[in-house]
Amino acid sequence: MATSQLLILNKKQIQQKIDRIAYQILEDNINEKEIVLAGIWDRGYKLAIRLEKVLKKIADFKLTLLRIDLERDSSKLIAKTDLDESQWRNKVIILIDDVLNSGKTLAYGLGVFLNTPHKKIRTVVLVDRSHKIFPIATDYVGLELATILKEHVDVVMDVEGEEDRVYLS
């Protein structure tokens, strides 16, 4: 039996959300010299790349892109980054993921930065499902969506042969 899919955001709407989030990041960090965009692999990282592209057009600060690889199925924080911690020390960090569900992924993502001094950490999600079981707040949100637990939010971005979209199934 095929699951039904409800389109939540189309390609144009996704870009509008990204643009708006980029302007919010700019406003919140107007006097900064450098910002680290830390994307959780893989869709959070893809979103970070999209935000970087917009921010390069509108902001004067330096942007550093950081990839965070988490072992999502682990009950412990196991993470790797593609940059050394000296690259984010004493800087503003924007932690980015596609969907906030329970908050576990963002909590683990935050764990990467806890032993390194930083100016501030903010969070970005494209879709916040409001099912948090971890004490995670989102600073920049594309869309807040009330869903039931058995529903699933899928983000399709930068998949060859497919148009960007967010859908509920």
Secondary structure, DSSP 8 states (H G I E B T S, - for coil): -----EEEE-HHHHHHHHHHHHHHHHHHTTT-SEEEEEEETTHHHHHHHHHHHHHHHH--SEEEEEEEEE-TT-SS--EEESS-GGGTTTSEEEEEEEEESSSHHHHHHHHTTTTS--SEEEEEEEEE-S--SS----SEEEEE----TT--EEEE-S-TTS--EEEE-
